[in-house]
Amino acid sequence: MNSQTRPHHSADDGADHAADHSTDHGADDLLRNLGIPAWGTVYDLSSGWWRHMPTFDGYPRFEILTYSSPHGQRTSRRFPFDNPDENKVQFGYVSELMSGSLHTGTHIDALCHITCGENDEWHGGVSANDALGDYGAESGDASELAPIIGRGVLLDVPGALGLDVLPPHFAIGEQHLRQAAEAAEVTVQEGDIVLVRTGQMKYWPDIDLIRKHSNGSGVALDGAQWLVSQGARYVGADTMSFEVRPSTVPGNQLPVHLYLLQEQGIHIMEWVNCEGLAAGSVSSFLFVGLPLTIRGGTGSPLRPIAVA
């Protein structure tokens, strides 16, 4: 694992960086991980992004609109059409306005994304009442997300169980993750980036088929605890919520998010497309993911790749 950039907050911002679990493991680890690929095959693990793509119902829809165009510039006589003598070649440009949640498509959760308790505290005991302003979080935000470079591991749970896709609301526990690791002859090691496949993205982006065949399948609390015990530094899955829905823990709707993000400070990646890796029987690889360090953001879109 390698982290070569630090958070953009200054000391005066009051940001607590001690909770950052993307600690630099050194140049030796980085060079060793860069030597993982044996074939030079690159797998794009992202969902793609487009207008009104599937997303969680509690988030705004992803929107992209034309903001400026050659036609509009001509009509309004704006630059570069404000002075015809200086633009005889009729140069124009196109720009856009983009809006929506940072948790749209393949993304990574920042630590400020999840709170718990009457004081609405995220990881490190930071209260949203103290650290959330009009322009986003003042600490634990996406500006603190480091580059992710390290050994990736795929745990293909349906593959290990002889299935194409896990059935709806299937709870992936420690036993299933162990079975998937054994089937792939891979061991989760300290610092690994672990991806858990349910098979949902076999149907991507048809959200109706996903709901019909595999809705709500995901990692259960004991499965998440096992991943942490094995040393996983980052975790991800090919689902909207990473964890099984509905929750199997009474009185706790998202126990895995609370455990990983709020308690352990471990970042979660969602809608990570594992289909290519599974089809190629690739169980370990070089993982590269570069979050956008958006100040105040509760997460970041991510275009991760696996190199085998």
C-alpha positions in Angstrom: 0.0 0.0 0.0 1.3 3.4 -0.8 0.2 6.9 0.1 2.2 9.7 -1.4 -0.1 12.6 -0.8 -1.5 13.9 2.5 -4.7 15.7 3.3 -5.1 19.2 2.1 -6.2 20.5 5.5 -3.7 22.6 7.4 -3.1 22.1 11.1 -5.3 25.2 11.6 -8.2 23.4 10.0 -8.4 21.1 13.1 -8.4 17.9 11.0 -7.5 14.8 12.8 -5.3 12.8 10.5 -4.5 10.0 13.0 -7.6 8.1 11.8 -6.2 7.8 8.3 -5.8 4.1 7.6 -4.0 4.6 4.3 -0.6 4.9 6.0 2.4 4.7 3.8 3.9 1.3 4.1 7.1 2.3 2.4 8.9 2.2 -0.9 9.8 -1.4 -0.6 6.1 -2.4 -0.3 5.2 -0.2 -3.2 7.9 -1.7 -5.4 7.0 -5.2 -4.4 3.3 -4.6 -5.2 4.2 -3.1 -8.6 5.8 -6.5 -9.4 2.6 -8.4 -8.9 1.3 -8.3 -12.5 2.5 -11.3 -14.6 0.6 -10.9 -17.8 0.1 -7.1 -18.2 -3.7 -7.4 -18.4 -5.7 -4.4 -17.2 -9.2 -4.7 -15.9 -11.4 -1.7 -15.6 -13.4 -2.1 -12.3 -15.6 1.0 -12.7 -19.3 1.3 -13.4 -19.1 4.1 -15.9 -21.1 7.3 -15.3 -24.0 8.8 -17.2 -27.1 11.0 -16.8 -29.7 9.5 -14.4 -27.7 6.3 -13.9 -28.8 4.0 -11.0 -28.1 5.3 -7.5 -29.3 5.0 -4.0 -32.8 6.6 -3.5 -31.5 8.9 -0.8 -29.1 10.6 -3.2 -29.7 13.2 -5.9 -29.6 11.9 -9.4 -26.5 12.3 -11.4 -27.0 15.0 -14.0 -24.9 16.5 -16.8 -26.0 19.5 -18.8 -24.4 21.5 -21.5 -23.3 24.8 -19.9 -21.7 26.6 -22.8 -21.8 25.9 -26.5 -20.6 27.5 -29.8 -24.3 28.2 -30.7 -24.9 30.0 -27.3 -21.6 31.9 -27.6 -22.6 33.1 -31.1 -26.2 34.0 -30.0 -25.0 35.9 -26.9 -21.9 37.3 -28.6 -19.8 36.0 -25.7 -16.2 34.9 -25.9 -14.8 33.8 -28.3 -17.5 35.3 -30.6 -17.6 38.7 -28.9 -15.2 40.1 -31.5 -15.5 38.6 -35.0 -12.3 40.3 -36.2 -10.3 38.4 -33.6 -12.0 35.1 -34.2 -12.0 34.7 -38.0 -11.5 30.9 -37.7 -14.7 30.8 -35.6 -13.1 28.9 -32.7 -15.7 27.7 -30.1 -15.8 25.5 -27.1 -18.2 23.2 -25.2 -18.4 23.0 -21.4 -20.9 21.3 -19.0 -22.5 21.5 -15.6 -22.4 18.3 -13.6 -24.4 17.6 -10.4 -25.2 14.7 -8.2 -23.9 12.7 -5.3 -20.2 11.7 -4.9 -21.5 8.2 -4.1 -22.8 7.7 -7.7 -21.5 4.6 -9.5 -18.1 3.2 -8.4 -17.0 5.2 -5.4 -15.2 5.2 -2.1 -16.7 6.4 1.2 -14.8 9.0 3.3 -14.8 8.6 7.0 -17.3 11.5 7.5 -19.9 9.6 5.6 -21.3 7.6 8.5 -22.3 8.9 12.0 -23.6 7.2 15.1 -25.1 8.2 18.4 -27.0 11.2 19.7 -24.0 13.4 18.9 -23.8 12.2 15.3 -20.2 11.2 15.5 -18.1 9.9 12.7 -14.8 8.0 13.1 -12.5 9.3 15.8 -15.4 10.7 17.9 -15.8 13.8 15.7 -19.3 15.2 15.9 -21.1 16.4 12.8 -22.5 19.2 15.0 -18.9 20.5 15.4 -17.3 19.6 12.1 -20.0 19.8 9.4 -20.4 23.3 7.9 -22.3 24.8 5.0 -19.8 23.5 2.5 -19.3 20.0 3.7 -17.2 18.2 6.4 -14.2 19.9 7.9 -12.4 16.7 8.7 -12.6 13.1 7.7 -13.6 14.2 4.2 -12.6 13.2 0.7 -9.6 15.6 0.7 -8.0 13.1 3.1 -8.4 10.1 0.8 -5.0 8.9 -0.3 -4.0 7.2 -3.6 -4.7 3.4 -3.3 -1.9 1.2 -4.7 -1.5 -2.3 -3.4 -2.2 -6.0 -3.6 -5.8 -6.6 -4.5 -7.6 -9.8 -3.7 -10.9 -11.0 -5.2 -13.2 -13.2 -3.1 -15.7 -14.6 -5.5 -18.4 -15.9 -3.2 -20.9 -17.2 -5.8 -18.1 -18.8 -7.8 -17.0 -20.7 -4.7 -20.6 -21.8 -4.1 -21.1 -23.0 -7.6 -23.5 -20.1 -8.5 -23.5 -17.3 -11.1 -25.0 -14.8 -8.7 -25.9 -14.8 -5.0 -29.6 -14.9 -4.3 -31.4 -11.9 -2.9 -30.5 -10.9 0.7 -27.7 -13.5 0.9 -25.6 -12.7 4.0 -21.9 -13.3 3.3 -20.3 -14.4 6.5 -16.9 -15.4 7.6 -17.5 -19.0 6.5 -18.3 -17.9 2.9 -15.3 -15.6 2.7 -13.0 -18.3 3.9 -14.5 -20.7 1.4 -14.0 -18.2 -1.4 -10.4 -17.6 -0.4 -9.7 -21.4 -0.3 -11.3 -22.0 -3.6 -9.1 -19.3 -5.2 -6.1 -20.5 -3.3 -5.5 -17.0 -2.0 -4.8 -15.7 1.5 -5.9 -12.2 2.7 -2.8 -10.5 4.0 -2.0 -7.3 6.0 -2.6 -4.3 3.9 -4.6 -6.0 1.2 -7.4 -4.4 -0.8 -10.2 -7.0 -0.7 -13.0 -7.1 -3.2 -16.1 -9.3 -2.5 -18.1 -10.4 -5.5 -21.8 -11.2 -5.3 -22.4 -11.3 -9.1 -24.8 -8.4 -9.1 -23.0 -6.4 -11.7 -23.5 -9.3 -14.2 -26.8 -7.4 -14.8 -25.4 -3.9 -14.6 -26.9 -1.4 -15.3 -30.3 -3.0 -15.3 -31.3 -2.3 -11.8 -34.6 -4.2 -12.2 -32.7 -7.4 -13.0 -30.3 -6.8 -10.1 -33.3 -6.4 -7.7 -34.9 -9.5 -9.1 -31.9 -11.8 -9.0 -29.6 -10.6 -6.2 -31.1 -7.6 -4.4 -29.6 -7.0 -1.0 -26.9 -9.6 -1.1 -23.8 -8.5 0.7 -21.3 -8.8 3.5 -22.6 -9.6 7.0 -21.1 -8.2 10.2 -19.1 -11.3 11.0 -17.7 -11.3 7.4 -16.5 -7.7 7.8 -15.0 -8.5 11.2 -13.1 -11.4 9.6 -11.7 -9.2 6.8 -10.4 -6.7 9.4 -8.9 -9.5 11.5 -7.0 -10.7 8.4 -5.5 -7.2 7.9 -7.6 -5.8 5.0 -6.8 -2.1 4.6 -9.6 -1.3 2.1 -12.7 -3.3 1.2 -15.1 -3.2 -1.7 -17.9 -5.0 -3.4 -20.0 -5.1 -6.5 -23.1 -3.8 -4.7 -24.8 -0.5 -3.8 -24.3 -0.9 -0.1 -21.5 -3.4 0.4 -23.3 -5.1 3.2 -26.3 -7.4 3.3 -29.7 -5.7 3.2 -31.9 -5.7 5.2 -29.6 -5.9 8.2 -29.3 -9.1 10.2 -28.5 -7.1 13.4 -31.7 -6.0 15.2 -31.8 -2.3 15.9 -28.9 -1.5 13.6 -29.8 -0.9 9.9 -26.2 -0.6 8.6 -24.0 -2.5 11.1 -21.2 -3.1 8.6 -20.8 0.5 7.7 -20.7 1.5 11.3 -18.2 -1.2 12.1 -15.8 -0.5 9.2 -16.1 3.3 8.7 -17.1 4.6 12.1 -15.4 2.2 14.4 -12.4 0.9 12.4 -11.7 3.8 10.0 -11.6 1.4 7.0 -12.9 2.9 3.7 -15.5 1.1 1.7 -15.8 0.9 -2.1 -19.1 0.2 -3.7 -20.3 -0.7 -7.2 -16.8 -2.2 -8.0 -17.2 -4.2 -11.1 -15.6 -7.6 -10.5 -17.0 -9.5 -13.5 -13.9 -9.3 -15.6 -11.7 -10.6 -12.8 -14.1 -13.4 -12.1 -14.3 -14.4 -15.7 -10.6 -14.5 -15.9 -10.2 -16.4 -12.6 -8.0 -13.7 -11.3 -7.8 -13.8 -7.5 -4.8 -11.5 -6.8 -3.6 -8.5 -8.7 -2.2 -5.0 -8.5 -5.0 -2.6 -7.5 -4.8 1.1 -8.4 -7.5 3.6 -7.4 -7.2 7.4 -7.3 -9.9 9.2 -5.4 -10.7 12.8 -6.1 -9.6 14.8 -3.1 -12.7 16.9 -2.9 -12.7 19.1 0.2 -15.9 18.7 2.2 -17.0 15.6 0.2 -18.3 12.5 2.0 -16.8 10.3 -0.7 -15.3 10.3 -4.2 -16.1 8.7 -7.6 -13.4 6.2 -8.3 -12.1 4.5 -11.5 -10.1 1.6 -10.1 -8.1 -0.8 -12.2 -6.7 -4.2 -11.6 -3.5 -5.2 -13.3 -2.8 -9.0 -13.5 
